[in-house]
Amino acid sequence: MVEETSGRFPDLRLEIRSERCNHCQRPPCVAACPTGASHRDAGSNLVLVDARRCTGCKACMAACPYAARYVHPQGYVDKCTFCHVRLAAGLDPSCVDVCPAHAMAFGNLRNPLSRVARLLRGRVVKTLVPEAGTAPQVYYLL
């Protein structure tokens, strides 16, 4: 959880957000991985890690502008997968499913009828670290 304050007193703004892997369209972590353990899944377009191929070198961690990766207790580098196993079963990621404020949504932006496409339509949104050029796929409504 990240808390970010902006503005000057007395006109302050507090933003509280959950940060995770942004499943970028141009993921620098994938390019940095020497073993191919970090990869984009052809079917889902998610950025995933194959724990069997990961050597724990942390090159992907250094390349990620979102600091979204961590070393798993078993020694490989891991990250949010948007619960790809749940997605394959037609379910939402767990974080979306259990959010008590219903502040998160997940869906296919290419489908104009999806909930997430409807939520973003006509809204002002932001992405994190846009200057990195990664084309992140996590959007924050403003």
DSSP file (Angstrom, degrees, kcal/mol; ACC not computed):
  #  RESIDUE AA STRUCTURE BP1 BP2  ACC     N-H-->O    O-->H-N    N-H-->O    O-->H-N    TCO  KAPPA ALPHA  PHI   PSI    X-CA   Y-CA   Z-CA
    1    1 A M              0   0    0      0, 0.0     2,-0.4     0, 0.0    17,-0.2   0.000 360.0 360.0 360.0 132.8    0.0    0.0    0.0
    2    2 A V  E     -A   17   0A   0     15,-3.1    15,-2.6     2,-0.0     2,-0.5  -0.955 360.0-161.9-118.7 133.7    1.4    3.4   -1.0
    3    3 A E  E     -A   16   0A   0     -2,-0.4     2,-0.5    13,-0.2    13,-0.2  -0.973  12.2-175.8-113.3 125.7    0.2    6.7    0.5
    4    4 A E  E     -A   15   0A   0     11,-2.8    11,-2.7    -2,-0.5     2,-0.4  -0.981   8.0-162.2-127.4 123.9    1.2    9.8   -1.6
    5    5 A T  E     +A   14   0A   0     -2,-0.5     2,-0.3     9,-0.2     9,-0.2  -0.875  14.6 175.0-105.1 135.3    0.5   13.4   -0.5
    6    6 A S  E     +A   13   0A   0      7,-2.4     7,-2.5    -2,-0.4     2,-0.1  -0.903  35.4  40.5-134.2 164.5    0.5   16.2   -3.0
    7    7 A G  E    S-A   12   0A   0     -2,-0.3     2,-0.4     5,-0.2     5,-0.2  -0.375  81.1 -74.9  94.4-175.5   -0.2   19.9   -3.0
    8    8 A R  E >   -A   11   0A   0      3,-0.8     3,-2.1    -2,-0.1    -2,-0.0  -0.957  66.1 -59.1-124.7 143.6    0.6   22.6   -0.4
    9    9 A F  T 3  S+     0   0    0     -2,-0.4    -2,-0.0     1,-0.3     0, 0.0  -0.350 121.7  19.0 -57.4 134.1   -1.1   23.1    2.9
   10   10 A P  T 3  S+     0   0    0      0, 0.0     2,-1.3     0, 0.0    -1,-0.3  -0.973 123.9  58.6 -94.2   5.0   -4.0   23.7    3.3
   11   11 A D  E <  S+A    8   0A   0     -3,-2.1    -3,-0.8     2,-0.0     2,-0.3  -0.602  75.4 154.6 -97.2  74.7   -4.8   22.3   -0.2
   12   12 A L  E     -A    7   0A   0     -2,-1.3     2,-0.4    -5,-0.2    -5,-0.2  -0.691  29.6-157.5-102.4 153.7   -3.5   18.8    0.2
   13   13 A R  E     -A    6   0A   0     -7,-2.5    -7,-2.4    -2,-0.3     2,-0.5  -0.998   3.8-159.1-131.2 129.7   -4.5   15.7   -1.6
   14   14 A L  E     -A    5   0A   0     -2,-0.4     2,-0.5    -9,-0.2    -9,-0.2  -0.936   6.4-170.2-110.9 126.0   -3.9   12.2   -0.2
   15   15 A E  E     -A    4   0A   0    -11,-2.7   -11,-2.8    -2,-0.5     2,-0.5  -0.969   1.4-170.0-116.2 126.6   -3.8    9.2   -2.6
   16   16 A I  E     +A    3   0A   0     -2,-0.5     2,-0.4   -13,-0.2   -13,-0.2  -0.970  18.9 164.4-115.4 123.6   -3.8    5.7   -1.2
   17   17 A R  E     -A    2   0A   0    -15,-2.6   -15,-3.1    -2,-0.5     2,-0.5  -0.988  37.8-128.8-143.3 150.9   -3.2    3.0   -3.7
   18   18 A S        -     0   0    0     -2,-0.4     2,-0.4   -17,-0.2    -2,-0.0  -0.840  31.3-156.5 -92.4 129.2   -2.3   -0.6   -3.9
   19   19 A E        +     0   0    0     -2,-0.5     2,-0.3    47,-0.0     3,-0.0  -0.875  24.6 144.7-113.6 145.0    0.7   -1.2   -6.3
   20   20 A R        -     0   0    0     -2,-0.4    48,-0.1    60,-0.0    49,-0.1  -0.854  58.0 -39.7-154.6-175.3    1.5   -4.4   -8.1
   21   21 A C        -     0   0    0     47,-0.3    61,-0.0    -2,-0.3    58,-0.0  -0.353  46.1-149.5 -56.6 137.1    3.0   -5.6  -11.4
   22   22 A N        -     0   0    0    116,-0.1   115,-3.0    -3,-0.0    -1,-0.1   0.380  22.2-133.9 -94.2   3.3    1.6   -3.4  -14.2
   23   23 A H        -     0   0    0    113,-0.2    -2,-0.0    57,-0.1    25,-0.0   0.907  34.7-151.9  42.7  56.8    1.7   -6.2  -16.8
   24   24 A C        -     0   0    0      1,-0.1   111,-0.2   112,-0.1    -1,-0.1  -0.086  23.7-135.6 -60.1 150.8    3.3   -3.8  -19.2
   25   25 A Q  S    S+     0   0    0    110,-2.0   110,-0.2   109,-0.7    -1,-0.1   0.800 111.2  33.0 -73.7 -29.5    2.9   -4.1  -23.0
   26   26 A R  S    S-     0   0    0    108,-2.8    -1,-0.3   109,-0.0    -2,-0.1  -0.651  88.1-171.8-122.6  72.8    6.7   -3.4  -23.2
   27   27 A P    >>  -     0   0    0      0, 0.0     4,-1.3     0, 0.0     3,-0.7  -0.535  16.8-163.8 -76.3 115.0    8.0   -5.0  -20.0
   28   28 A P  H 3> S+     0   0    0      0, 0.0     4,-1.8     0, 0.0     5,-0.1   0.769  88.0  66.1 -66.2 -23.9   11.7   -4.2  -19.3
   29   29 A C  H 3> S+     0   0    0      2,-0.2     4,-1.0     1,-0.2     9,-0.2   0.866  99.6  50.6 -64.4 -36.0   11.8   -7.1  -16.8
   30   30 A V  H X4 S+     0   0    0     -3,-0.7     3,-0.5     1,-0.2    -1,-0.2   0.923 110.9  47.7 -68.5 -44.2   11.2   -9.6  -19.7
   31   31 A A  H 3< S+     0   0    0     -4,-1.3    -1,-0.2     1,-0.2    -2,-0.2   0.832 112.4  51.0 -64.9 -31.4   14.0   -8.1  -21.8
   32   32 A A  H 3< S+     0   0    0     -4,-1.8    -1,-0.2    28,-0.1    -2,-0.2   0.670  83.6 102.5 -81.1 -17.3   16.4   -8.1  -18.8
   33   33 A C    <<  -     0   0    0     -4,-1.0     3,-0.4    -3,-0.5    21,-0.0  -0.548  55.1-162.7 -74.9 117.6   15.8  -11.8  -17.8
   34   34 A P  S    S+     0   0    0      0, 0.0    -1,-0.2     0, 0.0    -4,-0.0   0.676  86.8  42.5 -75.0 -15.7   18.8  -13.8  -19.0
   35   35 A T  S    S-     0   0    0      0, 0.0    -2,-0.1     0, 0.0    19,-0.0   0.536 105.9-116.0-107.2  -8.0   17.0  -17.2  -18.7
   36   36 A G  S    S+     0   0    0     -3,-0.4    18,-0.1    -6,-0.2    14,-0.1   0.576  76.8 128.8  80.6   8.9   13.6  -16.4  -20.2
   37   37 A A        +     0   0    0     16,-0.3    13,-2.0    12,-0.1     2,-0.5   0.906  63.9  63.3 -63.4 -40.5   11.9  -17.1  -16.8
   38   38 A S  E    S+B   49   0B   0     11,-0.2     2,-0.3    -9,-0.2    11,-0.2  -0.758  78.4 146.4 -83.4 126.4   10.2  -13.7  -17.1
   39   39 A H  E     -B   48   0B   0      9,-2.5     9,-3.2    -2,-0.5     2,-0.6  -0.975  52.3-106.5-154.6 162.4    7.9  -13.8  -20.1
   40   40 A R  E     -B   47   0B   0     -2,-0.3     2,-0.4     7,-0.2     7,-0.2  -0.879  39.7-124.3 -94.9 126.6    4.7  -12.6  -21.6
   41   41 A D     >  -     0   0    0      5,-3.3     4,-2.5    -2,-0.6     5,-0.1  -0.564  13.2-144.5 -71.2 125.4    2.1  -15.4  -21.7
   42   42 A A  T  4 S+     0   0    0     -2,-0.4    -1,-0.2     1,-0.2    -2,-0.0   0.853  94.5  44.2 -61.6 -36.8    0.9  -15.7  -25.3
   43   43 A G  T  4 S+     0   0    0      1,-0.1    -1,-0.2     3,-0.1    -2,-0.0   0.922 128.5  21.8 -77.1 -44.5   -2.6  -16.6  -24.3
   44   44 A S  T  4 S-     0   0    0      2,-0.1    -2,-0.2     0, 0.0    -1,-0.1   0.622  89.8-132.3-101.0 -15.1   -3.3  -14.0  -21.6
   45   45 A N     <  +     0   0    0     -4,-2.5     2,-0.1     1,-0.3    -3,-0.1   0.564  59.5 141.7  69.0   9.6   -0.7  -11.4  -22.3
   46   46 A L        -     0   0    0     -5,-0.1    -5,-3.3    -6,-0.1     2,-0.6  -0.494  58.4-118.8 -77.6 151.4    0.2  -11.4  -18.6
   47   47 A V  E     +B   40   0B   0     -7,-0.2     2,-0.3    -2,-0.1    -7,-0.2  -0.841  46.3 174.1 -89.0 121.4    3.8  -11.0  -17.6
   48   48 A L  E     -B   39   0B   0     -9,-3.2    -9,-2.5    -2,-0.6     2,-0.4  -0.775  28.3-133.1-126.6 167.6    4.7  -14.2  -15.7
   49   49 A V  E     -B   38   0B   0     -2,-0.3     2,-1.0   -11,-0.2   -11,-0.2  -0.992   9.4-145.8-124.6 128.6    7.7  -15.9  -14.1
   50   50 A D    >>  -     0   0    0    -13,-2.0     3,-1.5    -2,-0.4     4,-1.2  -0.833  12.6-161.2 -90.8 103.4    8.6  -19.5  -14.6
   51   51 A A  T 34 S+     0   0    0     -2,-1.0    -1,-0.2     1,-0.3   -14,-0.1   0.778  86.4  60.7 -58.8 -29.1   10.0  -20.4  -11.1
   52   52 A R  T 34 S+     0   0    0      1,-0.2    -1,-0.3    -3,-0.1   -15,-0.1   0.785 110.6  39.9 -70.1 -26.2   11.8  -23.4  -12.6
   53   53 A R  T <4 S+     0   0    0     -3,-1.5     2,-0.3   -16,-0.1   -16,-0.3   0.617  92.1 102.9 -97.0 -14.7   13.8  -21.3  -15.0
   54   54 A C     <  -     0   0    0     -4,-1.2    -5,-0.0     1,-0.1   -21,-0.0  -0.532  46.9-171.1 -76.3 130.5   14.5  -18.4  -12.6
   55   55 A T        -     0   0    0     -2,-0.3    -1,-0.1    21,-0.0    21,-0.0   0.462  43.7-116.5 -96.2  -4.2   18.1  -18.3  -11.1
   56   56 A G        +     0   0    0     21,-0.1    -2,-0.1     1,-0.0    20,-0.1   0.750  67.3 143.2  76.3  23.8   17.3  -15.5   -8.7
   57   57 A C        -     0   0    0      1,-0.1    19,-0.1    20,-0.1    -1,-0.0   0.714  53.5-138.8 -71.3 -20.1   19.8  -13.1  -10.4
   58   58 A K     >  +     0   0    0     12,-0.1     4,-2.0     1,-0.1     5,-0.2   0.567  62.3 130.1  73.9  12.3   17.4  -10.2   -9.7
   59   59 A A  H  > S+     0   0    0      1,-0.2     4,-1.7     2,-0.2     5,-0.1   0.890  75.0  51.7 -60.7 -38.0   18.0   -8.6  -13.2
   60   60 A C  H  > S+     0   0    0      1,-0.2     4,-1.4     2,-0.2    -1,-0.2   0.862 106.0  54.5 -66.9 -35.1   14.3   -8.3  -13.6
   61   61 A M  H  4 S+     0   0    0      1,-0.2     3,-0.2     2,-0.2     6,-0.2   0.913 109.1  47.4 -64.0 -42.3   14.0   -6.6  -10.2
   62   62 A A  H  < S+     0   0    0     -4,-2.0    -1,-0.2     1,-0.2    -2,-0.2   0.834 113.0  49.7 -67.6 -32.2   16.5   -4.0  -11.3
   63   63 A A  H  < S+     0   0    0     -4,-1.7    -1,-0.2    -5,-0.2    -2,-0.2   0.720  87.2  96.3 -80.5 -21.6   14.7   -3.4  -14.6
   64   64 A C    ><  -     0   0    0     -4,-1.4     3,-1.0    -3,-0.2     5,-0.1  -0.578  56.8-162.4 -76.6 117.5   11.2   -3.0  -13.2
   65   65 A P  T 3  S+     0   0    0      0, 0.0    -1,-0.2     0, 0.0    -4,-0.0   0.527  88.6  56.9 -75.2  -2.9   10.3    0.7  -12.8
   66   66 A Y  T 3  S-     0   0    0     62,-0.0    -2,-0.1    63,-0.0    -3,-0.0   0.407  99.0-130.4-106.7  -0.3    7.5   -0.2  -10.4
   67   67 A A    <   +     0   0    0     -3,-1.0    -6,-0.1    -6,-0.2   -46,-0.1   0.899  60.0 144.1  49.9  43.5    9.5   -2.2   -7.8
   68   68 A A        +     0   0    0     -7,-0.1    12,-0.5   -48,-0.1   -47,-0.3   0.425  38.8  83.2 -94.8   0.0    6.9   -4.8   -8.2
   69   69 A R        +     0   0    0     -8,-0.2     2,-0.3    10,-0.1    10,-0.2  -0.722  50.3 178.6-108.8 156.9    9.1   -7.9   -7.8
   70   70 A Y  E     -C   78   0C   0      8,-2.0     8,-3.3    -2,-0.3     2,-0.7  -0.965  36.0 -99.5-148.1 161.3   10.4   -9.7   -4.8
   71   71 A V  E     -C   77   0C   0     -2,-0.3     6,-0.2     6,-0.2     5,-0.1  -0.776  38.3-134.7 -88.1 120.7   12.5  -12.7   -3.9
   72   72 A H    >   -     0   0    0      4,-3.4     3,-2.9    -2,-0.7    -1,-0.0  -0.399  24.6-110.6 -67.9 147.6   10.3  -15.6   -3.0
   73   73 A P  T 3  S+     0   0    0      0, 0.0    -1,-0.1     0, 0.0    -2,-0.0   0.767 118.9  62.2 -52.9 -24.9   11.4  -17.6    0.1
   74   74 A Q  T 3  S-     0   0    0      2,-0.1     3,-0.1     1,-0.0    -2,-0.0   0.444 123.1-103.1 -83.9   1.7   12.3  -20.5   -2.2
   75   75 A G  S <  S+     0   0    0     -3,-2.9     2,-0.2     1,-0.4    -1,-0.0   0.278  84.6 108.9 102.9 -11.5   14.9  -18.2   -4.0
   76   76 A Y  S    S-     0   0    0     -5,-0.1    -4,-3.4   -20,-0.1    -1,-0.4  -0.624  73.1-105.5 -96.5 160.8   13.3  -17.3   -7.3
   77   77 A V  E     -C   71   0C   0     -6,-0.2     2,-0.2    -2,-0.2    -6,-0.2  -0.669  45.0-179.8 -84.3 137.1   11.9  -13.8   -8.1
   78   78 A D  E     +C   70   0C   0     -8,-3.3    -8,-2.0    -2,-0.3     2,-0.3  -0.768  10.7 171.3-132.1 174.6    8.2  -13.5   -8.1
   79   79 A K        -     0   0    0     -2,-0.2   -30,-0.1   -10,-0.2   -10,-0.1  -0.965  46.8 -55.4-169.1 173.6    5.4  -11.0   -8.6
   80   80 A C        -     0   0    0    -12,-0.5   -57,-0.1    -2,-0.3   -33,-0.1  -0.430  37.5-173.9 -62.8 136.0    1.7  -10.5   -9.0
   81   81 A T        -     0   0    0     -2,-0.1     3,-0.4   -35,-0.1    -1,-0.1   0.258  46.3-113.7-111.4   8.4    0.2  -12.7  -11.7
   82   82 A F        -     0   0    0      1,-0.2     5,-0.2     2,-0.1    -2,-0.1   0.816  67.8 -74.2  54.3  30.7   -3.3  -11.2  -11.5
   83   83 A C    >>  -     0   0    0      1,-0.1     4,-2.2    10,-0.1     3,-1.0   0.944  67.1-172.2  50.1  57.2   -4.1  -14.7  -10.2
   84   84 A H  H 3> S+     0   0    0     -3,-0.4     4,-2.2     1,-0.3     5,-0.1   0.761  79.7  58.1 -55.7 -27.9   -3.8  -16.2  -13.7
   85   85 A V  H 3> S+     0   0    0      2,-0.2     4,-0.9     1,-0.2    -1,-0.3   0.909 108.3  46.0 -68.0 -40.6   -5.1  -19.6  -12.5
   86   86 A R  H X4>S+     0   0    0     -3,-1.0     5,-2.7     2,-0.2     3,-0.6   0.909 110.7  53.3 -65.8 -41.5   -8.3  -17.8  -11.3
   87   87 A L  H ><5S+     0   0    0     -4,-2.2     3,-2.1     1,-0.3    -2,-0.2   0.915 104.7  54.7 -59.4 -42.9   -8.5  -15.9  -14.6
   88   88 A A  H 3<5S+     0   0    0     -4,-2.2    -1,-0.3     1,-0.3    -2,-0.2   0.785 106.9  52.2 -61.5 -26.2   -8.3  -19.2  -16.5
   89   89 A A  T <<5S-     0   0    0     -4,-0.9    -1,-0.3    -3,-0.6    -2,-0.2   0.346 125.0-104.1 -90.8   5.7  -11.2  -20.5  -14.5
   90   90 A G  T < 5S+     0   0    0     -3,-2.1     2,-0.2     1,-0.3    -3,-0.2   0.647  81.5 125.5  83.3  15.0  -13.3  -17.4  -15.4
   91   91 A L      < -     0   0    0     -5,-2.7    -1,-0.3    -6,-0.1    -2,-0.1  -0.664  62.4-108.9-103.6 160.4  -12.8  -15.7  -12.0
   92   92 A D        -     0   0    0     -2,-0.2    -1,-0.1     1,-0.1    -3,-0.0  -0.437  48.9 -84.4 -76.1 158.9  -11.5  -12.3  -11.1
   93   93 A P    >>  -     0   0    0      0, 0.0     4,-2.3     0, 0.0     3,-0.6  -0.319  44.0-111.5 -57.4 151.2   -8.1  -11.9   -9.4
   94   94 A S  H 3> S+     0   0    0      1,-0.2     4,-2.5     2,-0.2     5,-0.2   0.871 115.9  58.3 -56.4 -40.2   -8.4  -12.3   -5.6
   95   95 A C  H 3> S+     0   0    0      1,-0.2     4,-0.8     2,-0.2    -1,-0.2   0.883 110.4  43.3 -61.0 -37.5   -7.6   -8.7   -4.9
   96   96 A V  H <4 S+     0   0    0     -3,-0.6     3,-0.4     1,-0.2     8,-0.2   0.910 113.4  52.6 -70.2 -42.8  -10.6   -7.6   -7.0
   97   97 A D  H  < S+     0   0    0     -4,-2.3    -2,-0.2     1,-0.2    -1,-0.2   0.849 117.5  34.9 -63.2 -37.8  -12.8  -10.3   -5.5
   98   98 A V  H  < S+     0   0    0     -4,-2.5    -1,-0.2    -5,-0.2    -2,-0.2   0.461  78.5 126.3-101.9  -1.1  -12.2   -9.4   -1.9
   99   99 A C    ><  -     0   0    0     -4,-0.8     3,-1.3    -3,-0.4     5,-0.1  -0.421  48.1-155.6 -61.5 115.2  -11.8   -5.6   -2.1
  100  100 A P  T 3  S+     0   0    0      0, 0.0    -1,-0.2     0, 0.0    -3,-0.0   0.759  92.3  47.7 -67.6 -23.0  -14.3   -4.3    0.5
  101  101 A A  T 3  S-     0   0    0     -3,-0.0    -2,-0.1     0, 0.0    -3,-0.0   0.460 103.0-129.5 -94.1  -1.1  -14.7   -1.0   -1.2
  102  102 A H    <   +     0   0    0     -3,-1.3    -6,-0.1     1,-0.1    -5,-0.0   0.876  61.7 142.8  53.2  39.4  -15.2   -2.5   -4.7
  103  103 A A        +     0   0    0     -7,-0.0     2,-0.4     2,-0.0    -1,-0.1   0.409  48.0  69.6 -90.3   1.0  -12.5   -0.1   -5.8
  104  104 A M        -     0   0    0     -8,-0.2     2,-0.3    -5,-0.1    -5,-0.1  -0.916  55.4-178.8-123.7 147.9  -10.8   -2.5   -8.2
  105  105 A A        -     0   0    0     -2,-0.4     2,-0.4     2,-0.0    -8,-0.0  -0.974   6.3-164.1-140.2 154.9  -12.0   -3.9  -11.5
  106  106 A F        +     0   0    0     -2,-0.3     2,-0.3     2,-0.0    10,-0.3  -0.996  29.1 112.3-139.1 142.0  -10.4   -6.3  -14.0
  107  107 A G        -     0   0    0     -2,-0.4     2,-0.7     8,-0.1     3,-0.1  -0.990  63.3 -61.2 176.0-174.8  -11.3   -7.0  -17.6
  108  108 A N    >   -     0   0    0     -2,-0.3     3,-1.3     1,-0.1     6,-0.3  -0.826  30.4-163.2 -96.1 112.1  -10.4   -7.0  -21.2
  109  109 A L  T 3  S+     0   0    0     -2,-0.7    -1,-0.1     1,-0.3     5,-0.0   0.741  89.2  64.6 -67.1 -22.1  -10.0   -3.4  -22.5
  110  110 A R  T 3  S+     0   0    0      1,-0.1    -1,-0.3    -3,-0.1     3,-0.0   0.669  89.0  75.0 -75.3 -14.9  -10.4   -4.7  -26.1
  111  111 A N  S X  S-     0   0    0     -3,-1.3     3,-2.1     1,-0.1     6,-0.3  -0.857  70.8-161.0 -97.5 105.3  -13.9   -5.7  -25.3
  112  112 A P  T 3  S+     0   0    0      0, 0.0    -1,-0.1     0, 0.0     9,-0.1   0.667  89.2  55.8 -62.6 -15.0  -15.9   -2.4  -25.2
  113  113 A L  T 3  S+     0   0    0      4,-0.1    -4,-0.1    -5,-0.1    -3,-0.0   0.512  82.3 111.0 -93.7  -5.7  -18.7   -4.0  -23.3
  114  114 A S  S <> S-     0   0    0     -3,-2.1     4,-2.3    -6,-0.3     5,-0.2  -0.314  79.0-117.4 -68.6 154.5  -16.4   -5.3  -20.4
  115  115 A R  H  > S+     0   0    0      1,-0.2     4,-2.3     2,-0.2     5,-0.2   0.905 114.4  49.6 -57.6 -44.1  -16.9   -3.7  -17.0
  116  116 A V  H  > S+     0   0    0    -10,-0.3     4,-1.9     1,-0.2    -1,-0.2   0.882 109.5  50.8 -68.1 -37.5  -13.3   -2.3  -17.0
  117  117 A A  H  > S+     0   0    0     -6,-0.3     4,-1.5    -9,-0.3    -1,-0.2   0.899 111.7  48.4 -64.9 -40.0  -13.7   -0.8  -20.5
  118  118 A R  H  < S+     0   0    0     -4,-2.3    -2,-0.2     1,-0.2    -1,-0.2   0.892 109.9  52.4 -66.9 -38.8  -16.9    0.9  -19.4
  119  119 A L  H  < S+     0   0    0     -4,-2.3    -2,-0.2     1,-0.2    -1,-0.2   0.874 113.6  43.0 -64.2 -37.3  -15.3    2.2  -16.2
  120  120 A L  H >< S+     0   0    0     -4,-1.9     3,-2.1    -5,-0.2    -1,-0.2   0.748  86.8 109.8 -81.3 -24.2  -12.4    3.8  -18.2
  121  121 A R  T 3< S-     0   0    0     -4,-1.5     3,-0.1     1,-0.3    -4,-0.0  -0.321  96.7  -4.6 -59.7 122.1  -14.5    5.2  -21.0
  122  122 A G  T 3  S+     0   0    0      1,-0.2     2,-0.3    -2,-0.1    -1,-0.3   0.554 107.7 120.5  75.5   7.7  -14.6    9.0  -20.7
  123  123 A R    <   -     0   0    0     -3,-2.1     2,-0.5    18,-0.0    -1,-0.2  -0.722  68.6-115.4-104.7 154.2  -12.7    9.1  -17.4
  124  124 A V        +     0   0    0     -2,-0.3    18,-2.9    -3,-0.1     2,-0.3  -0.776  45.1 177.4 -83.2 126.4   -9.4   10.8  -16.6
  125  125 A V  E     -D  141   0D   0     -2,-0.5     2,-0.3    16,-0.2    16,-0.2  -0.865  16.9-156.7-127.7 161.0   -6.9    8.0  -15.7
  126  126 A K  E     -D  140   0D   0     14,-2.3    14,-2.7    -2,-0.3     2,-0.3  -0.965   2.3-155.8-133.8 156.6   -3.3    7.8  -14.8
  127  127 A T        -     0   0    0     -2,-0.3     2,-0.3    12,-0.2    12,-0.1  -0.862  32.0-102.3-120.0 161.2   -0.7    5.2  -15.0
  128  128 A L  S    S-     0   0    0     10,-0.4     4,-0.1    -2,-0.3    10,-0.1  -0.667  94.3  -4.5 -87.1 140.2    2.4    4.9  -12.8
  129  129 A V    >   +     0   0    0     -2,-0.3     3,-1.9     1,-0.1     5,-0.4   0.886  69.9 172.6  48.8  53.7    5.8    6.0  -14.2
  130  130 A P  G >  S+     0   0    0      0, 0.0     3,-1.8     0, 0.0     5,-0.2   0.800  70.4  69.8 -61.5 -26.1    4.5    6.7  -17.8
  131  131 A E  G 3  S+     0   0    0      1,-0.3    -2,-0.1     2,-0.1    -3,-0.0   0.639  82.0  74.0 -67.5 -11.9    7.9    8.2  -18.7
  132  132 A A  G <  S-     0   0    0     -3,-1.9    -1,-0.3    -4,-0.1    -3,-0.1   0.679  97.8-136.2 -73.7 -16.7    9.4    4.7  -18.5
  133  133 A G    <   +     0   0    0     -3,-1.8    -2,-0.1    -4,-0.2    -4,-0.1   0.748  64.5 128.0  71.2  23.7    7.7    3.9  -21.8
  134  134 A T        -     0   0    0     -5,-0.4  -108,-2.8    -4,-0.1  -109,-0.7   0.587  66.8-131.0 -88.7 -10.8    6.5    0.5  -20.6
  135  135 A A        -     0   0    0     -5,-0.2  -110,-2.0  -110,-0.2  -109,-0.0   0.982  29.8-149.8  55.6  61.8    2.8    0.9  -21.6
  136  136 A P        -     0   0    0      0, 0.0  -113,-0.2     0, 0.0  -112,-0.1  -0.249  12.1-149.1 -63.0 150.3    1.5   -0.3  -18.2
  137  137 A Q        +     0   0    0   -115,-3.0     2,-0.5     2,-0.0  -114,-0.1   0.112  69.9  92.8-110.0  19.2   -1.9   -2.0  -18.1
  138  138 A V        -     0   0    0   -116,-0.1     2,-0.4   -10,-0.1   -10,-0.4  -0.971  59.0-167.2-111.5 126.0   -2.9   -0.9  -14.6
  139  139 A Y        -     0   0    0     -2,-0.5     2,-0.5   -12,-0.1   -12,-0.2  -0.895  12.6-153.1-118.9 142.8   -5.0    2.3  -14.6
  140  140 A Y  E     -D  126   0D   0    -14,-2.7   -14,-2.3    -2,-0.4     2,-0.3  -0.966  18.8-133.4-114.6 125.9   -6.0    4.6  -11.7
  141  141 A L  E      D  125   0D   0     -2,-0.5   -16,-0.2   -16,-0.2   -21,-0.0  -0.592 360.0 360.0 -77.3 135.8   -9.2    6.6  -12.1
  142  142 A L              0   0    0    -18,-2.9   -17,-0.1    -2,-0.3    -1,-0.1   0.388 360.0 360.0-104.9 360.0   -8.8   10.3  -11.1
